[in-house]
Amino acid sequence: MSDDTMRYKVVVNHEEQHSIWFAERALPAGWTETGFSGTREACLEHIAEVWTDLTPKSVRERLGGRAT
C-alpha cells in the first residue's frame, strides 16, 4: 500500500511530543490520540502547526516555563 492511500492519526505522549501512527493499528503504550487523522502529509502539517515548542513537558516544568 502506498503512503498516498494509507491513513494515519496524530498521537501524543506524556511529554507532549507528537508523532503519527497508522490509523488501523493499536497505539503503542504511552501514546494517546489527539483526534486528528488523515494522510501522512496532512498529519505532519497538523503537527507542524500545533507542536511549536519541541521542549519536552518535563523540561519546561523544570525550567518553570522559561523554555523558548
PyMOL CGO cylinders between C-alpha atoms (Angstrom):
from pymol import cmd
from pymol.cgo import CYLINDER

trace = [
    CYLINDER, 0.00, 0.00, 0.00, 1.46, 3.40, -0.91, 0.3, 1, 1, 1, 1, 1, 1,
    CYLINDER, 1.46, 3.40, -0.91, 1.75, 6.29, 1.52, 0.3, 1, 1, 1, 1, 1, 1,
    CYLINDER, 1.75, 6.29, 1.52, -0.81, 8.21, -0.57, 0.3, 1, 1, 1, 1, 1, 1,
    CYLINDER, -0.81, 8.21, -0.57, -3.61, 5.82, 0.36, 0.3, 1, 1, 1, 1, 1, 1,
    CYLINDER, -3.61, 5.82, 0.36, -2.62, 4.98, 3.93, 0.3, 1, 1, 1, 1, 1, 1,
    CYLINDER, -2.62, 4.98, 3.93, -4.41, 6.72, 6.78, 0.3, 1, 1, 1, 1, 1, 1,
    CYLINDER, -4.41, 6.72, 6.78, -2.62, 7.96, 9.87, 0.3, 1, 1, 1, 1, 1, 1,
    CYLINDER, -2.62, 7.96, 9.87, -3.56, 9.58, 13.15, 0.3, 1, 1, 1, 1, 1, 1,
    CYLINDER, -3.56, 9.58, 13.15, -1.70, 12.16, 15.20, 0.3, 1, 1, 1, 1, 1, 1,
    CYLINDER, -1.70, 12.16, 15.20, -0.68, 10.89, 18.61, 0.3, 1, 1, 1, 1, 1, 1,
    CYLINDER, -0.68, 10.89, 18.61, 0.92, 12.49, 21.67, 0.3, 1, 1, 1, 1, 1, 1,
    CYLINDER, 0.92, 12.49, 21.67, 2.83, 11.11, 24.64, 0.3, 1, 1, 1, 1, 1, 1,
    CYLINDER, 2.83, 11.11, 24.64, 3.11, 12.19, 28.28, 0.3, 1, 1, 1, 1, 1, 1,
    CYLINDER, 3.11, 12.19, 28.28, 5.91, 14.62, 27.34, 0.3, 1, 1, 1, 1, 1, 1,
    CYLINDER, 5.91, 14.62, 27.34, 3.54, 16.30, 24.84, 0.3, 1, 1, 1, 1, 1, 1,
    CYLINDER, 3.54, 16.30, 24.84, 5.67, 15.08, 21.93, 0.3, 1, 1, 1, 1, 1, 1,
    CYLINDER, 5.67, 15.08, 21.93, 3.70, 14.46, 18.74, 0.3, 1, 1, 1, 1, 1, 1,
    CYLINDER, 3.70, 14.46, 18.74, 4.01, 11.74, 16.13, 0.3, 1, 1, 1, 1, 1, 1,
    CYLINDER, 4.01, 11.74, 16.13, 1.94, 9.91, 13.53, 0.3, 1, 1, 1, 1, 1, 1,
    CYLINDER, 1.94, 9.91, 13.53, 0.71, 6.35, 13.78, 0.3, 1, 1, 1, 1, 1, 1,
    CYLINDER, 0.71, 6.35, 13.78, -1.06, 4.00, 11.41, 0.3, 1, 1, 1, 1, 1, 1,
    CYLINDER, -1.06, 4.00, 11.41, -4.81, 4.57, 11.75, 0.3, 1, 1, 1, 1, 1, 1,
    CYLINDER, -4.81, 4.57, 11.75, -5.68, 0.87, 11.68, 0.3, 1, 1, 1, 1, 1, 1,
    CYLINDER, -5.68, 0.87, 11.68, -3.15, -0.20, 14.32, 0.3, 1, 1, 1, 1, 1, 1,
    CYLINDER, -3.15, -0.20, 14.32, -3.47, -0.15, 18.08, 0.3, 1, 1, 1, 1, 1, 1,
    CYLINDER, -3.47, -0.15, 18.08, -1.46, 2.61, 19.73, 0.3, 1, 1, 1, 1, 1, 1,
    CYLINDER, -1.46, 2.61, 19.73, 1.84, 1.78, 21.39, 0.3, 1, 1, 1, 1, 1, 1,
    CYLINDER, 1.84, 1.78, 21.39, 1.96, 2.10, 25.17, 0.3, 1, 1, 1, 1, 1, 1,
    CYLINDER, 1.96, 2.10, 25.17, 2.28, 5.67, 26.40, 0.3, 1, 1, 1, 1, 1, 1,
    CYLINDER, 2.28, 5.67, 26.40, 0.66, 7.35, 23.40, 0.3, 1, 1, 1, 1, 1, 1,
    CYLINDER, 0.66, 7.35, 23.40, -2.86, 8.79, 23.03, 0.3, 1, 1, 1, 1, 1, 1,
    CYLINDER, -2.86, 8.79, 23.03, -4.82, 10.02, 20.04, 0.3, 1, 1, 1, 1, 1, 1,
    CYLINDER, -4.82, 10.02, 20.04, -5.24, 13.76, 19.52, 0.3, 1, 1, 1, 1, 1, 1,
    CYLINDER, -5.24, 13.76, 19.52, -8.33, 13.40, 17.35, 0.3, 1, 1, 1, 1, 1, 1,
    CYLINDER, -8.33, 13.40, 17.35, -6.65, 14.39, 14.08, 0.3, 1, 1, 1, 1, 1, 1,
    CYLINDER, -6.65, 14.39, 14.08, -6.27, 11.86, 11.27, 0.3, 1, 1, 1, 1, 1, 1,
    CYLINDER, -6.27, 11.86, 11.27, -5.63, 11.90, 7.54, 0.3, 1, 1, 1, 1, 1, 1,
    CYLINDER, -5.63, 11.90, 7.54, -2.88, 11.33, 5.04, 0.3, 1, 1, 1, 1, 1, 1,
    CYLINDER, -2.88, 11.33, 5.04, 0.74, 11.25, 6.18, 0.3, 1, 1, 1, 1, 1, 1,
    CYLINDER, 0.74, 11.25, 6.18, 1.29, 14.71, 4.73, 0.3, 1, 1, 1, 1, 1, 1,
    CYLINDER, 1.29, 14.71, 4.73, -1.82, 16.18, 6.37, 0.3, 1, 1, 1, 1, 1, 1,
    CYLINDER, -1.82, 16.18, 6.37, -0.86, 14.73, 9.75, 0.3, 1, 1, 1, 1, 1, 1,
    CYLINDER, -0.86, 14.73, 9.75, 2.69, 16.08, 9.51, 0.3, 1, 1, 1, 1, 1, 1,
    CYLINDER, 2.69, 16.08, 9.51, 1.35, 19.51, 8.51, 0.3, 1, 1, 1, 1, 1, 1,
    CYLINDER, 1.35, 19.51, 8.51, -1.01, 19.45, 11.50, 0.3, 1, 1, 1, 1, 1, 1,
    CYLINDER, -1.01, 19.45, 11.50, 1.85, 18.56, 13.84, 0.3, 1, 1, 1, 1, 1, 1,
    CYLINDER, 1.85, 18.56, 13.84, 3.94, 21.44, 12.45, 0.3, 1, 1, 1, 1, 1, 1,
    CYLINDER, 3.94, 21.44, 12.45, 1.07, 23.83, 13.25, 0.3, 1, 1, 1, 1, 1, 1,
    CYLINDER, 1.07, 23.83, 13.25, 0.27, 22.63, 16.78, 0.3, 1, 1, 1, 1, 1, 1,
    CYLINDER, 0.27, 22.63, 16.78, 3.62, 21.44, 18.16, 0.3, 1, 1, 1, 1, 1, 1,
    CYLINDER, 3.62, 21.44, 18.16, 5.51, 24.71, 18.20, 0.3, 1, 1, 1, 1, 1, 1,
    CYLINDER, 5.51, 24.71, 18.20, 7.65, 24.12, 21.32, 0.3, 1, 1, 1, 1, 1, 1,
    CYLINDER, 7.65, 24.12, 21.32, 9.64, 20.90, 20.92, 0.3, 1, 1, 1, 1, 1, 1,
    CYLINDER, 9.64, 20.90, 20.92, 10.91, 21.06, 24.51, 0.3, 1, 1, 1, 1, 1, 1,
    CYLINDER, 10.91, 21.06, 24.51, 9.59, 18.04, 26.45, 0.3, 1, 1, 1, 1, 1, 1,
    CYLINDER, 9.59, 18.04, 26.45, 6.97, 18.87, 29.09, 0.3, 1, 1, 1, 1, 1, 1,
    CYLINDER, 6.97, 18.87, 29.09, 9.17, 17.71, 31.98, 0.3, 1, 1, 1, 1, 1, 1,
    CYLINDER, 9.17, 17.71, 31.98, 11.96, 20.09, 30.90, 0.3, 1, 1, 1, 1, 1, 1,
    CYLINDER, 11.96, 20.09, 30.90, 9.53, 23.01, 30.54, 0.3, 1, 1, 1, 1, 1, 1,
    CYLINDER, 9.53, 23.01, 30.54, 8.21, 22.30, 34.03, 0.3, 1, 1, 1, 1, 1, 1,
    CYLINDER, 8.21, 22.30, 34.03, 11.73, 22.06, 35.50, 0.3, 1, 1, 1, 1, 1, 1,
    CYLINDER, 11.73, 22.06, 35.50, 12.61, 25.38, 33.93, 0.3, 1, 1, 1, 1, 1, 1,
    CYLINDER, 12.61, 25.38, 33.93, 9.44, 26.95, 35.29, 0.3, 1, 1, 1, 1, 1, 1,
    CYLINDER, 9.44, 26.95, 35.29, 8.08, 27.84, 31.88, 0.3, 1, 1, 1, 1, 1, 1,
    CYLINDER, 8.08, 27.84, 31.88, 11.26, 29.66, 30.84, 0.3, 1, 1, 1, 1, 1, 1,
    CYLINDER, 11.26, 29.66, 30.84, 11.98, 27.39, 27.85, 0.3, 1, 1, 1, 1, 1, 1,
    CYLINDER, 11.98, 27.39, 27.85, 11.58, 29.06, 24.47, 0.3, 1, 1, 1, 1, 1, 1,
]
cmd.load_cgo(trace, "trace")
